[in-house]
Amino acid sequence: MNPFLKNLNRVEFIITYSCTGNCKHCSESELRKNGGKLNADTAVRALEKINNAFTLQSVMTFGGEPLIYPDTVISIHNAARKMNIPKRQIITNGYFSKDNKITAQVAKNVAESGVNDILVSADAFHQETIPLKNVLLFTENLLKNGAQAVRVHPAWLVDKDNDNQYNVKTREIIKSFETLGVLPSNGNVIFPAGNALKYLGKYFDKNTAYVNRYEQDKKNIRSICIEPNGNFLNSNIHDENFLSRLAEYCPD
Ligand code: SF4
């Protein structure tokens, strides 16, 4: 076993960088222009191979907005459930269609797909461009169809307890979910990158070295993140021999 991969137990799939939102705090603002989407069959085959080699504990789908391509998301989670991967997560902004019937049907399909940790991103930033009523409709339909562990997943500016105008608004939005019985996750504290640095720069201290909590130790890889074009770490899932390449992984 490659010593740098001995703790690998999680796979994350970026279904697409495309998004229905245009958030002020988005760290992926440049990538969103790329478009493209993950190939569902290739993703499922890759998940099987990686799970056989490493015994995964969790799989996550996110974006961009992953539910622009619901069939891809659902194929991955159905497969993850068959493989008995215990934790199966999605992060979604809950807005992928203006048609309420489509919203309801996709929510049903997601609820039935075996996802057991659903994080709905909602806060002052998302709701500048994403209608809250559509997100609440999606959430109601998840619950109606028996979805497990649905939480609202806010982004906080500076920190959760800071009373800036955005956090105040975010607390109001969270209350709308609480009326449905949906509680908040701890959420994220916004990292100064991409749009966040461009539009919210005044909230960040130039003398503070911010730590990106999503960056992992390259000598102790716990999670691999597969991009819409199949790229990850040192390989690509479209390469038939990607597991051999992964086994050769060596940090710079
Ligand atoms: S919903 Fe997420 S990916 Fe889309 S613009 Fe907002 S922060 Fe970026």
Boltz pocket constraint, residues with backbone or C-beta under 6 A from the ligand:
constraints:
  - pocket:
      binder: B
      contacts: [[A, 17], [A, 19], [A, 20], [A, 21], [A, 22], [A, 23], [A, 25], [A, 26], [A, 27], [A, 28], [A, 29], [A, 63], [A, 64], [A, 65], [A, 93], [A, 121], [A, 126]]
      max_distance: 6.0
